[in-house]
Amino acid sequence: DEEDKFDVKGIQEKLKHVEKENQKLSLHIKEYGNHFHELEEQYVFESSKQSESIKLLEEK
């Protein structure tokens, strides 16, 4: 029984560690998501500028 108690503690410690790692990972994922969103907005902005300049060229 003593060994079991020790084991449970060890497992709990491992779980705590895993939870911390998961929190770090989800933060990274959020950061990547935000970065991706920024890139997407930039792309949309650039392509709208391009299509406007193409329209201007076609009108000439």
N, CA, C and O atoms as a printed pandas DataFrame, in Angstrom:
     atom_number atom_name residue_name chain_id  residue_number  x_coord  y_coord  z_coord
0              1         N          ASP        A               1    0.826   -1.209    0.000
1              2        CA          ASP        A               1    0.000    0.000    0.000
2              3         C          ASP        A               1    0.861    1.260    0.000
3              4         O          ASP        A               1    0.537    2.252   -0.653
4              5         N          GLU        A               2    1.962    1.201    0.744
5              6        CA          GLU        A               2    2.848    2.368    0.786
6              7         C          GLU        A               2    3.355    2.692   -0.625
7              8         O          GLU        A               2    3.418    3.856   -1.020
8              9         N          GLU        A               3    3.710    1.657   -1.366
9             10        CA          GLU        A               3    4.213    1.868   -2.724
10            11         C          GLU        A               3    3.156    2.508   -3.607
11            12         O          GLU        A               3    3.456    3.399   -4.401
12            13         N          ASP        A               4    1.916    2.051   -3.468
13            14        CA          ASP        A               4    0.816    2.615   -4.253
14            15         C          ASP        A               4    0.679    4.109   -3.995
15            16         O          ASP        A               4    0.541    4.894   -4.933
16            17         N          LYS        A               5    0.717    4.501   -2.730
17            18        CA          LYS        A               5    0.591    5.918   -2.382
18            19         C          LYS        A               5    1.687    6.718   -3.076
19            20         O          LYS        A               5    1.429    7.768   -3.663
20            21         N          PHE        A               6    2.908    6.208   -3.001
21            22        CA          PHE        A               6    4.044    6.888   -3.625
22            23         C          PHE        A               6    3.810    7.035   -5.128
23            24         O          PHE        A               6    4.050    8.089   -5.716
24            25         N          ASP        A               7    3.340    5.958   -5.718
25            26        CA          ASP        A               7    3.080    5.940   -7.155
26            27         C          ASP        A               7    2.061    7.008   -7.541
27            28         O          ASP        A               7    2.245    7.737   -8.515
28            29         N          VAL        A               8    0.988    7.086   -6.762
29            30        CA          VAL        A               8   -0.059    8.069   -7.043
30            31         C          VAL        A               8    0.532    9.472   -7.036
31            32         O          VAL        A               8    0.226   10.291   -7.903
32            33         N          LYS        A               9    1.385    9.741   -6.045
33            34        CA          LYS        A               9    2.011   11.066   -5.975
34            35         C          LYS        A               9    2.838   11.334   -7.227
35            36         O          LYS        A               9    2.780   12.419   -7.804
36            37         N          GLY        A              10    3.603   10.337   -7.634
37            38        CA          GLY        A              10    4.426   10.493   -8.827
38            39         C          GLY        A              10    3.578   10.788  -10.049
39            40         O          GLY        A              10    3.913   11.646  -10.865
40            41         N          ILE        A              11    2.481   10.068  -10.163
41            42        CA          ILE        A              11    1.578   10.261  -11.302
42            43         C          ILE        A              11    0.978   11.664  -11.266
43            44         O          ILE        A              11    0.874   12.329  -12.297
44            45         N          GLN        A              12    0.581   12.111  -10.064
45            46        CA          GLN        A              12    0.014   13.457   -9.934
46            47         C          GLN        A              12    1.026   14.511  -10.370
47            48         O          GLN        A              12    0.669   15.480  -11.041
48            49         N          GLU        A              13    2.292   14.321   -9.986
49            50        CA          GLU        A              13    3.341   15.257  -10.389
50            51         C          GLU        A              13    3.466   15.285  -11.914
51            52         O          GLU        A              13    3.561   16.351  -12.522
52            53         N          LYS        A              14    3.464   14.102  -12.515
53            54        CA          LYS        A              14    3.561   14.024  -13.972
54            55         C          LYS        A              14    2.384   14.735  -14.624
55            56         O          LYS        A              14    2.553   15.454  -15.610
56            57         N          LEU        A              15    1.193   14.534  -14.072
57            58        CA          LEU        A              15    0.002   15.180  -14.624
58            59         C          LEU        A              15    0.125   16.694  -14.551
59            60         O          LEU        A              15   -0.207   17.398  -15.505
60            61         N          LYS        A              16    0.608   17.195  -13.408
61            62        CA          LYS        A              16    0.795   18.639  -13.262
62            63         C          LYS        A              16    1.727   19.148  -14.350
63            64         O          LYS        A              16    1.464   20.171  -14.983
64            65         N          HIS        A              17    2.824   18.416  -14.560
65            66        CA          HIS        A              17    3.804   18.808  -15.571
66            67         C          HIS        A              17    3.152   18.831  -16.954
67            68         O          HIS        A              17    3.343   19.773  -17.724
68            69         N          VAL        A              18    2.385   17.791  -17.259
69            70        CA          VAL        A              18    1.717   17.702  -18.556
70            71         C          VAL        A              18    0.745   18.865  -18.739
71            72         O          VAL        A              18    0.668   19.449  -19.819
72            73         N          GLU        A              19    0.003   19.200  -17.678
73            74        CA          GLU        A              19   -0.937   20.318  -17.758
74            75         C          GLU        A              19   -0.208   21.616  -18.063
75            76         O          GLU        A              19   -0.669   22.417  -18.876
76            77         N          LYS        A              20    0.945   21.827  -17.402
77            78        CA          LYS        A              20    1.739   23.032  -17.661
78            79         C          LYS        A              20    2.162   23.074  -19.121
79            80         O          LYS        A              20    2.045   24.108  -19.779
80            81         N          GLU        A              21    2.657   21.943  -19.627
81            82        CA          GLU        A              21    3.088   21.873  -21.023
82            83         C          GLU        A              21    1.924   22.185  -21.959
83            84         O          GLU        A              21    2.087   22.905  -22.944
84            85         N          ASN        A              22    0.749   21.639  -21.647
85            86        CA          ASN        A              22   -0.436   21.891  -22.473
86            87         C          ASN        A              22   -0.780   23.367  -22.501
87            88         O          ASN        A              22   -1.133   23.907  -23.550
88            89         N          GLN        A              23   -0.680   24.027  -21.346
89            90        CA          GLN        A              23   -0.966   25.459  -21.289
90            91         C          GLN        A              23    0.002   26.226  -22.179
91            92         O          GLN        A              23   -0.402   27.121  -22.922
92            93         N          LYS        A              24    1.290   25.870  -22.099
93            94        CA          LYS        A              24    2.295   26.519  -22.947
94            95         C          LYS        A              24    1.935   26.330  -24.412
95            96         O          LYS        A              24    1.945   27.281  -25.194
96            97         N          LEU        A              25    1.615   25.089  -24.775
97            98        CA          LEU        A              25    1.289   24.787  -26.165
98            99         C          LEU        A              25    0.079   25.568  -26.644
99           100         O          LEU        A              25    0.083   26.105  -27.751
100          101         N          SER        A              26   -0.960   25.634  -25.816
101          102        CA          SER        A              26   -2.158   26.340  -26.265
102          103         C          SER        A              26   -1.873   27.831  -26.415
103          104         O          SER        A              26   -2.463   28.490  -27.271
104          105         N          LEU        A              27   -0.975   28.368  -25.592
105          106        CA          LEU        A              27   -0.563   29.763  -25.769
106          107         C          LEU        A              27    0.131   29.937  -27.111
107          108         O          LEU        A              27   -0.158   30.877  -27.852
108          109         N          HIS        A              28    1.056   29.018  -27.422
109          110        CA          HIS        A              28    1.754   29.080  -28.706
110          111         C          HIS        A              28    0.756   29.015  -29.860
111          112         O          HIS        A              28    0.867   29.761  -30.834
112          113         N          ILE        A              29   -0.211   28.123  -29.740
113          114        CA          ILE        A              29   -1.202   27.968  -30.802
114          115         C          ILE        A              29   -1.979   29.260  -30.985
115          116         O          ILE        A              29   -2.238   29.675  -32.114
116          117         N          LYS        A              30   -2.357   29.905  -29.870
117          118        CA          LYS        A              30   -3.063   31.189  -29.957
118          119         C          LYS        A              30   -2.206   32.210  -30.685
119          120         O          LYS        A              30   -2.691   32.931  -31.557
120          121         N          GLU        A              31   -0.905   32.271  -30.318
121          122        CA          GLU        A              31    0.001   33.227  -30.951
122          123         C          GLU        A              31    0.097   32.961  -32.445
123          124         O          GLU        A              31    0.028   33.889  -33.250
124          125         N          TYR        A              32    0.255   31.687  -32.819
125          126        CA          TYR        A              32    0.316   31.341  -34.236
126          127         C          TYR        A              32   -0.979   31.729  -34.937
127          128         O          TYR        A              32   -0.960   32.238  -36.058
128          129         N          GLY        A              33   -2.105   31.486  -34.267
129          130        CA          GLY        A              33   -3.401   31.842  -34.841
130          131         C          GLY        A              33   -3.496   33.329  -35.106
131          132         O          GLY        A              33   -3.946   33.750  -36.172
132          133         N          ASN        A              34   -3.070   34.130  -34.131
133          134        CA          ASN        A              34   -3.093   35.579  -34.305
134          135         C          ASN        A              34   -2.183   35.999  -35.447
135          136         O          ASN        A              34   -2.548   36.835  -36.274
136          137         N          HIS        A              35   -0.992   35.408  -35.483
137          138        CA          HIS        A              35   -0.030   35.736  -36.532
138          139         C          HIS        A              35   -0.608   35.381  -37.902
139          140         O          HIS        A              35   -0.507   36.161  -38.849
140          141         N          PHE        A              36   -1.207   34.209  -37.994
141          142        CA          PHE        A              36   -1.812   33.775  -39.252
142          143         C          PHE        A              36   -2.902   34.750  -39.679
143          144         O          PHE        A              36   -3.004   35.109  -40.853
144          145         N          HIS        A              37   -3.717   35.176  -38.712
145          146        CA          HIS        A              37   -4.803   36.115  -39.005
146          147         C          HIS        A              37   -4.238   37.424  -39.553
147          148         O          HIS        A              37   -4.767   37.982  -40.514
148          149         N          GLU        A              38   -3.156   37.911  -38.934
149          150        CA          GLU        A              38   -2.517   39.141  -39.409
150          151         C          GLU        A              38   -2.024   38.968  -40.841
151          152         O          GLU        A              38   -2.225   39.843  -41.683
152          153         N          LEU        A              39   -1.379   37.840  -41.113
153          154        CA          LEU        A              39   -0.876   37.579  -42.463
154          155         C          LEU        A              39   -2.022   37.549  -43.464
155          156         O          LEU        A              39   -1.907   38.072  -44.573
156          157         N          GLU        A              40   -3.119   36.936  -43.063
157          158        CA          GLU        A              40   -4.287   36.821  -43.921
158          159         C          GLU        A              40   -4.829   38.211  -44.262
159          160         O          GLU        A              40   -5.122   38.507  -45.421
160          161         N          GLU        A              41   -4.957   39.057  -43.240
161          162        CA          GLU        A              41   -5.449   40.414  -43.460
162          163         C          GLU        A              41   -4.520   41.172  -44.393
163          164         O          GLU        A              41   -4.969   41.891  -45.286
164          165         N          GLN        A              42   -3.218   41.006  -44.179
165          166        CA          GLN        A              42   -2.224   41.677  -45.011
166          167         C          GLN        A              42   -2.370   41.214  -46.466
167          168         O          GLN        A              42   -2.320   42.022  -47.393
168          169         N          TYR        A              43   -2.550   39.914  -46.647
169          170        CA          TYR        A              43   -2.703   39.356  -47.989
170          171         C          TYR        A              43   -3.944   39.922  -48.670
171          172         O          TYR        A              43   -3.891   40.328  -49.831
172          173         N          VAL        A              44   -5.058   39.948  -47.946
173          174        CA          VAL        A              44   -6.300   40.483  -48.506
174          175         C          VAL        A              44   -6.099   41.937  -48.896
175          176         O          VAL        A              44   -6.534   42.368  -49.964
176          177         N          PHE        A              45   -5.439   42.693  -48.024
177          178        CA          PHE        A              45   -5.187   44.106  -48.294
178          179         C          PHE        A              45   -4.329   44.264  -49.548
179          180         O          PHE        A              45   -4.657   45.055  -50.433
180          181         N          GLU        A              46   -3.234   43.514  -49.626
181          182        CA          GLU        A              46   -2.333   43.601  -50.780
182          183         C          GLU        A              46   -3.047   43.210  -52.068
183          184         O          GLU        A              46   -2.890   43.879  -53.089
184          185         N          SER        A              47   -3.826   42.138  -52.031
185          186        CA          SER        A              47   -4.484   41.686  -53.255
186          187         C          SER        A              47   -5.566   42.674  -53.680
187          188         O          SER        A              47   -5.817   42.831  -54.875
188          189         N          SER        A              48   -6.210   43.340  -52.727
189          190        CA          SER        A              48   -7.211   44.335  -53.119
190          191         C          SER        A              48   -6.518   45.542  -53.746
191          192         O          SER        A              48   -7.042   46.144  -54.684
192          193         N          LYS        A              49   -5.332   45.898  -53.227
193          194        CA          LYS        A              49   -4.566   46.991  -53.838
194          195         C          LYS        A              49   -4.178   46.608  -55.260
195          196         O          LYS        A              49   -4.273   47.421  -56.179
196          197         N          GLN        A              50   -3.738   45.364  -55.435
197          198        CA          GLN        A              50   -3.319   44.898  -56.759
198          199         C          GLN        A              50   -4.483   44.924  -57.739
199          200         O          GLN        A              50   -4.338   45.397  -58.866
200          201         N          SER        A              51   -5.631   44.421  -57.317
201          202        CA          SER        A              51   -6.760   44.379  -58.247
202          203         C          SER        A              51   -7.223   45.793  -58.593
203          204         O          SER        A              51   -7.706   46.028  -59.700
204          205         N          GLU        A              52   -7.083   46.732  -57.665
205          206        CA          GLU        A              52   -7.421   48.120  -57.970
206          207         C          GLU        A              52   -6.472   48.680  -59.016
207          208         O          GLU        A              52   -6.906   49.351  -59.952
208          209         N          SER        A              53   -5.181   48.410  -58.867
209          210        CA          SER        A              53   -4.222   48.945  -59.830
210          211         C          SER        A              53   -4.393   48.274  -61.192
211          212         O          SER        A              53   -4.146   48.898  -62.223
212          213         N          ILE        A              54   -4.814   47.009  -61.203
213          214        CA          ILE        A              54   -5.082   46.326  -62.473
214          215         C          ILE        A              54   -6.279   46.989  -63.159
215          216         O          ILE        A              54   -6.262   47.211  -64.370
216          217         N          LYS        A              55   -7.309   47.301  -62.385
217          218        CA          LYS        A              55   -8.478   47.981  -62.949
218          219         C          LYS        A              55   -8.061   49.309  -63.561
219          220         O          LYS        A              55   -8.497   49.657  -64.658
220          221         N          LEU        A              56   -7.220   50.047  -62.852
221          222        CA          LEU        A              56   -6.758   51.341  -63.352
222          223         C          LEU        A              56   -5.994   51.165  -64.662
223          224         O          LEU        A              56   -6.155   51.950  -65.596
224          225         N          LEU        A              57   -5.160   50.127  -64.720
225          226        CA          LEU        A              57   -4.398   49.872  -65.944
226          227         C          LEU        A              57   -5.333   49.508  -67.097
227          228         O          LEU        A              57   -5.129   49.942  -68.231
228          229         N          GLU        A              58   -6.356   48.713  -66.802
229          230        CA          GLU        A              58   -7.282   48.289  -67.850
230          231         C          GLU        A              58   -8.095   49.466  -68.373
231          232         O          GLU        A              58   -8.465   49.498  -69.546
232          233         N          GLU        A              59   -8.374   50.435  -67.501
233          234        CA          GLU        A              59   -9.171   51.584  -67.924
234          235         C          GLU        A              59   -8.398   52.472  -68.888
235          236         O          GLU        A              59   -9.003   53.146  -69.721
236          237         N          LYS        A              60   -7.075   52.485  -68.791
237          238        CA          LYS        A              60   -6.262   53.350  -69.658
238          239         C          LYS        A              60   -6.262   52.866  -71.092
239          240         O          LYS        A              60   -5.628   53.480  -71.950
